[in-house]
């Protein structure tokens, strides 16, 4: 069992427990989420995972935080303490199934149960498919797809024993739309989407066990900066970016909703893009390719980098610092407009078919 310690220390070799006597804030967005809910977050050290940990801490949750680097868990755990929660940090590589099972075991030993499991690990490798090393493609699949699968396997076994629990998988709009220069990422997200759909069917007879997906567009997290980049250009997404805190709030809402929705989409153009892709997949693919090429041509040159694929990042911030930048705004406006037109056309076409 993890040793309970003060907020000023963190042990790298064992789970670090952090407690707080601060009053628990109330928030209607928490819905049915009980005070003291036990929440496991894989990928908690930065970006969406960090924001989600803080959001749950504000509601008095007991948190089990996981990432590859023990050092990055300490400041997140301390921040959760300051926000009114309790937290333990457990270094975990989600590509190792035994490590993920051990994470679940430690969570249950320390807090007695698991109410919510959030699979928030996400890595990427950007570049032309045949120019990106095969090892990088494999690592993306291992982290994003097998990592989610390992987490789901550990969580659902406990949920069945308990008779309740919520699994939240971070997907991406890339699970529905083509993503040029990020083929392995798109494949991992499409696979995670299929995994969730299959699991929802399996637990349909368990009224208090739910599998939910959150699918944003580009999120302004550190992931774009510390991900693998084989383009030689700085990555500046052309579409408007989503605040990681908005994603975190969506996850907390799913954890507390009496009947959580299966998929929550976030970001500009998600509905239009999915509708357009349903009737004009090649056109949407070409549009996404054009937007990617436009952004890369205008971007500054940077060295090739494998980023955090094989070594964990030391980054712990929530934000990527890109929302205030205007680079790519013209292309972004064009993409959103084109997706809107295609989406309206798709809606009209589908409406005529139903008549």
C-alpha positions as CSV (number, residue, x, y, z in Angstrom):
1,X,0.0,0.0,0.0
2,X,1.2,3.5,-0.7
3,X,2.7,5.4,2.2
4,X,0.8,8.5,3.1
5,X,3.1,11.6,3.2
6,X,2.9,15.3,3.4
7,X,2.4,17.5,0.3
8,X,6.1,18.5,0.4
9,X,7.5,15.1,-0.6
10,X,7.2,12.5,-3.3
11,X,8.8,9.0,-3.4
12,X,9.7,7.9,-6.9
13,X,10.0,4.2,-6.1
14,X,6.6,3.9,-4.4
15,X,3.2,5.5,-4.8
16,X,3.2,9.0,-3.3
17,X,0.1,9.8,-1.3
18,X,-1.0,13.4,-0.9
19,X,-3.8,14.5,1.3
20,X,-5.6,17.7,2.0
21,X,-8.0,19.0,4.7
22,X,-9.3,21.8,2.4
23,X,-13.1,22.0,2.1
24,X,-14.5,20.2,-1.0
25,X,-16.0,22.7,-3.4
26,X,-19.4,22.0,-4.8
27,X,-20.3,22.2,-8.5
28,X,-23.4,21.2,-10.4
29,X,-21.4,19.9,-13.2
30,X,-20.3,17.0,-11.0
31,X,-23.9,15.6,-11.2
32,X,-24.1,12.3,-9.4
33,X,-20.3,12.1,-8.7
34,X,-20.0,11.3,-5.0
35,X,-17.6,13.1,-2.8
36,X,-14.5,10.9,-2.4
37,X,-15.0,9.1,-5.7
38,X,-11.9,7.1,-6.6
39,X,-10.6,8.1,-10.0
40,X,-7.6,6.6,-11.9
41,X,-6.1,8.8,-14.6
42,X,-3.5,7.3,-17.0
43,X,-1.5,10.0,-18.6
44,X,-2.0,12.5,-15.7
45,X,1.3,14.4,-15.9
46,X,0.4,17.1,-18.4
47,X,-2.3,18.4,-20.8
48,X,-5.7,16.8,-20.6
49,X,-4.7,14.3,-17.9
50,X,-3.4,17.1,-15.7
51,X,-6.4,19.3,-16.2
52,X,-8.7,16.3,-15.5
53,X,-6.9,15.5,-12.3
54,X,-7.4,19.1,-11.1
55,X,-11.0,19.1,-12.1
56,X,-11.8,15.9,-10.1
57,X,-9.7,17.2,-7.2
58,X,-12.0,20.3,-6.9
59,X,-14.8,17.9,-6.3
60,X,-13.1,16.1,-3.5
61,X,-12.1,13.0,-5.5
62,X,-9.4,10.5,-4.4
63,X,-7.0,10.3,-7.3
64,X,-4.6,7.7,-8.6
65,X,-2.3,9.4,-11.0
66,X,-0.2,7.5,-13.5
67,X,2.5,8.4,-16.0
68,X,5.8,7.1,-17.1
69,X,7.9,9.6,-15.2
70,X,7.6,9.6,-11.4
71,X,9.1,13.1,-11.2
72,X,6.2,14.6,-13.2
73,X,3.6,13.1,-11.0
74,X,4.8,15.0,-7.8
75,X,3.7,18.5,-8.9
76,X,0.4,17.3,-10.2
77,X,-0.3,15.4,-7.0
78,X,0.6,18.6,-5.0
79,X,-1.7,20.7,-7.2
80,X,-4.5,18.2,-6.6
81,X,-3.9,18.5,-2.8
82,X,-4.1,22.3,-3.1
83,X,-7.5,22.0,-4.9
84,X,-9.1,19.9,-2.2
85,X,-8.5,16.3,-3.4
86,X,-6.3,13.4,-2.3
87,X,-3.8,11.8,-4.7
88,X,-1.3,9.1,-5.0
89,X,1.2,8.9,-7.9
90,X,2.1,5.6,-9.4
91,X,4.7,5.5,-12.2
92,X,3.2,3.4,-15.0
93,X,4.0,2.6,-18.6
94,X,0.6,1.8,-20.2
95,X,2.2,-0.2,-22.9
96,X,3.1,-2.8,-20.2
97,X,0.0,-4.8,-19.4
98,X,1.4,-6.1,-16.1
99,X,2.2,-2.5,-15.0
100,X,-1.4,-1.4,-15.7
101,X,-2.8,-4.4,-13.7
102,X,-0.5,-3.4,-10.9
103,X,-1.8,0.2,-11.1
104,X,-5.4,-1.1,-10.7
105,X,-4.4,-3.4,-7.8
106,X,-2.6,-0.5,-6.0
107,X,-5.6,1.8,-6.5
108,X,-7.9,-0.8,-4.9
109,X,-5.5,-1.6,-2.1
110,X,-5.1,2.1,-1.2
111,X,-8.7,3.4,-1.7
112,X,-10.8,0.3,-1.6
113,X,-12.4,0.6,-5.1
114,X,-12.2,2.3,-8.5
115,X,-15.2,4.4,-9.5
116,X,-13.8,6.1,-12.7
117,X,-10.9,5.1,-14.9
118,X,-9.7,7.7,-17.5
119,X,-7.5,6.6,-20.3
120,X,-5.9,9.9,-21.2
121,X,-2.5,8.7,-22.6
122,X,-1.9,10.0,-26.1
123,X,1.2,10.3,-28.3
124,X,1.8,11.0,-31.9
125,X,4.3,10.9,-34.7
126,X,3.8,13.5,-37.5
127,X,5.3,13.0,-40.9
128,X,4.9,11.4,-44.3
129,X,4.1,7.8,-43.6
130,X,7.0,6.2,-45.3
131,X,9.5,8.7,-43.9
132,X,8.5,8.0,-40.3
133,X,10.4,5.1,-38.7
134,X,8.3,2.0,-38.4
135,X,9.3,1.8,-34.7
136,X,7.6,5.2,-34.2
137,X,4.4,4.1,-35.8
138,X,4.4,1.0,-33.6
139,X,5.0,3.0,-30.5
140,X,2.0,5.2,-31.3
141,X,-0.2,2.2,-31.7
142,X,1.1,0.6,-28.5
143,X,0.5,3.7,-26.4
144,X,-2.8,5.0,-27.8
145,X,-4.5,1.7,-28.6
146,X,-2.9,-1.0,-26.5
147,X,-2.6,1.4,-23.6
148,X,-6.4,2.0,-23.7
149,X,-7.0,-1.7,-24.1
150,X,-4.8,-2.5,-21.1
151,X,-6.5,0.1,-19.0
152,X,-10.0,-1.1,-20.1
153,X,-9.0,-4.7,-19.2
154,X,-7.9,-3.7,-15.7
155,X,-10.8,-1.4,-15.1
156,X,-13.7,-3.5,-16.3
157,X,-12.7,-6.5,-14.3
158,X,-13.0,-4.4,-11.1
159,X,-16.2,-2.8,-12.3
160,X,-17.8,-6.2,-12.8
161,X,-16.8,-7.2,-9.3
162,X,-18.0,-3.9,-7.8
163,X,-21.2,-3.7,-9.9
164,X,-20.4,-0.2,-10.9
165,X,-17.8,2.0,-12.6
166,X,-17.1,4.3,-15.5
167,X,-14.4,4.0,-18.2
168,X,-13.6,7.1,-20.1
169,X,-11.5,6.8,-23.2
170,X,-9.9,9.8,-24.8
171,X,-10.4,9.3,-28.5
172,X,-10.1,12.1,-31.1
173,X,-12.0,13.3,-34.1
174,X,-9.1,11.5,-35.9
175,X,-11.0,8.4,-35.1
176,X,-13.7,9.5,-37.6
177,X,-11.8,11.7,-40.1
178,X,-8.7,11.1,-42.2
179,X,-5.6,12.6,-40.7
180,X,-2.8,13.0,-43.3
181,X,0.8,12.7,-41.9
182,X,-0.5,11.1,-38.8
183,X,-1.6,7.7,-40.1
184,X,-0.6,5.7,-37.0
185,X,-2.3,8.2,-34.7
186,X,-5.5,8.0,-36.8
187,X,-5.3,4.2,-36.8
188,X,-4.9,4.1,-33.0
189,X,-7.8,6.4,-32.5
190,X,-10.1,4.5,-34.9
191,X,-9.1,1.3,-33.1
192,X,-9.8,2.8,-29.7
193,X,-13.2,3.9,-31.0
194,X,-14.0,0.4,-32.1
195,X,-12.8,-0.9,-28.8
196,X,-15.2,1.3,-26.9
197,X,-18.1,0.5,-29.1
198,X,-17.5,-3.2,-28.6
199,X,-17.1,-2.8,-24.8
200,X,-20.4,-0.8,-24.6
201,X,-22.1,-3.7,-26.2
202,X,-20.5,-6.2,-23.7
203,X,-21.6,-4.2,-20.6
204,X,-25.1,-3.4,-21.9
205,X,-26.6,-5.7,-19.3
206,X,-24.7,-3.9,-16.4
207,X,-26.8,-0.8,-15.7
208,X,-24.2,0.8,-13.5
209,X,-21.2,0.2,-15.7
210,X,-20.6,2.7,-18.6
211,X,-18.0,3.1,-21.3
212,X,-17.7,6.7,-22.6
213,X,-15.6,8.4,-25.2
214,X,-14.5,12.0,-25.5
215,X,-13.4,13.0,-29.0
216,X,-12.1,16.6,-29.4
217,X,-10.4,18.2,-32.4
218,X,-7.0,19.7,-31.8
219,X,-6.4,20.3,-28.1
220,X,-4.0,23.1,-26.9
221,X,-1.9,20.8,-24.8
222,X,1.8,20.2,-24.6
223,X,1.4,17.1,-26.7
224,X,2.0,18.9,-30.0
225,X,5.3,20.3,-28.8
226,X,6.7,17.1,-27.2
227,X,5.3,14.7,-29.7
228,X,7.5,13.1,-32.4
229,X,7.9,15.3,-35.5
230,X,9.5,14.0,-38.7
231,X,8.3,16.8,-40.9
232,X,11.1,19.3,-40.2
233,X,8.5,21.9,-39.7
234,X,6.8,23.3,-36.6
235,X,3.3,21.9,-36.1
236,X,0.7,24.6,-36.0
237,X,-2.8,23.2,-36.4
238,X,-5.0,25.3,-38.7
239,X,-8.3,24.5,-36.9
240,X,-9.3,26.4,-33.7
241,X,-7.9,24.6,-30.7
242,X,-9.8,23.3,-27.6
243,X,-8.8,24.3,-24.1
244,X,-7.7,21.2,-22.2
245,X,-9.9,22.4,-19.3
246,X,-13.0,22.1,-21.5
247,X,-12.1,18.5,-22.2
248,X,-11.5,17.9,-18.4
249,X,-15.0,19.3,-17.6
250,X,-16.5,17.0,-20.2
251,X,-14.9,14.0,-18.5
252,X,-16.1,15.1,-15.1
253,X,-19.6,15.6,-16.4
254,X,-19.6,12.1,-17.8
255,X,-18.4,10.7,-14.5
256,X,-21.3,12.3,-12.7
257,X,-24.1,12.0,-15.2
258,X,-27.0,9.6,-14.3
259,X,-26.9,8.2,-17.9
260,X,-23.7,9.4,-19.6
261,X,-23.6,9.8,-23.3
262,X,-21.6,7.3,-25.3
263,X,-19.5,9.9,-27.2
264,X,-18.9,13.5,-26.5
265,X,-17.5,15.6,-29.4
266,X,-15.6,18.9,-28.7
267,X,-14.3,21.5,-31.0
268,X,-15.2,23.4,-34.2
269,X,-16.3,21.4,-37.2
270,X,-16.8,17.9,-35.6
271,X,-20.4,17.5,-36.7
272,X,-19.9,19.0,-40.1
273,X,-16.8,17.0,-40.6
274,X,-18.4,13.7,-39.7
275,X,-21.5,14.4,-41.9
276,X,-19.3,15.4,-44.8
277,X,-17.1,12.4,-44.5
278,X,-20.2,10.1,-44.6
279,X,-21.1,11.2,-48.1
280,X,-17.8,12.5,-49.5
281,X,-14.9,10.7,-47.8
282,X,-12.4,11.4,-50.6
283,X,-13.3,15.1,-50.7
284,X,-12.8,15.4,-47.0
285,X,-9.5,13.5,-47.2
286,X,-8.2,15.9,-49.9
287,X,-9.4,18.9,-47.9
288,X,-7.5,17.7,-44.8
289,X,-4.4,17.1,-46.9
290,X,-4.6,20.6,-48.3
291,X,-4.9,22.1,-44.9
292,X,-2.0,20.1,-43.6
293,X,0.2,21.0,-46.6
294,X,-0.8,24.7,-46.3
295,X,0.2,24.8,-42.6
296,X,3.5,22.9,-43.1
297,X,4.6,25.1,-46.0
298,X,4.2,28.3,-43.8
299,X,5.7,26.8,-40.6
300,X,9.2,27.5,-39.3
301,X,11.8,24.8,-39.8
302,X,12.7,22.7,-36.8
303,X,15.0,19.7,-36.2
304,X,13.5,16.2,-36.6
305,X,12.6,14.7,-33.3
306,X,11.2,11.5,-31.8
307,X,9.8,13.6,-28.9
308,X,8.3,11.7,-26.0
309,X,7.7,8.5,-27.9
310,X,10.5,6.5,-26.3
311,X,11.4,8.7,-23.4
312,X,8.9,10.4,-21.1
313,X,8.6,14.2,-21.3
314,X,9.4,16.4,-18.3
315,X,6.6,18.7,-19.2
316,X,3.8,19.1,-16.6
317,X,1.8,22.1,-17.9
318,X,-1.8,21.9,-18.9
319,X,-1.6,24.3,-21.8
320,X,0.4,24.2,-25.0
321,X,0.3,27.9,-25.4
322,X,-1.0,27.9,-29.0
323,X,-4.5,29.2,-28.7
324,X,-3.4,32.8,-28.8
325,X,-1.4,32.3,-32.0
326,X,-2.9,33.3,-35.3
327,X,-0.7,31.1,-37.5
328,X,-2.8,29.0,-39.9
329,X,-6.0,31.0,-39.2
330,X,-6.7,31.5,-43.0
331,X,-6.4,27.8,-43.7
332,X,-8.5,27.0,-40.5
333,X,-11.3,29.3,-41.6
334,X,-11.2,27.7,-45.1
335,X,-11.4,24.2,-43.6
336,X,-14.2,25.0,-41.2
337,X,-16.2,26.7,-44.0
338,X,-15.6,23.8,-46.4
339,X,-16.6,21.2,-43.8
340,X,-19.7,23.3,-43.1
341,X,-20.7,23.4,-46.7
342,X,-20.1,19.6,-47.1
343,X,-21.9,18.9,-43.9
344,X,-25.0,20.9,-45.0
345,X,-24.9,19.0,-48.3
346,X,-24.6,15.8,-46.4
347,X,-27.6,16.7,-44.2
348,X,-29.7,17.6,-47.3
349,X,-28.8,14.4,-49.0
350,X,-29.5,12.2,-46.0
351,X,-32.8,14.1,-45.5
352,X,-33.9,13.4,-49.1
353,X,-33.1,9.7,-48.7
354,X,-35.4,9.4,-45.7
355,X,-38.4,10.8,-47.6
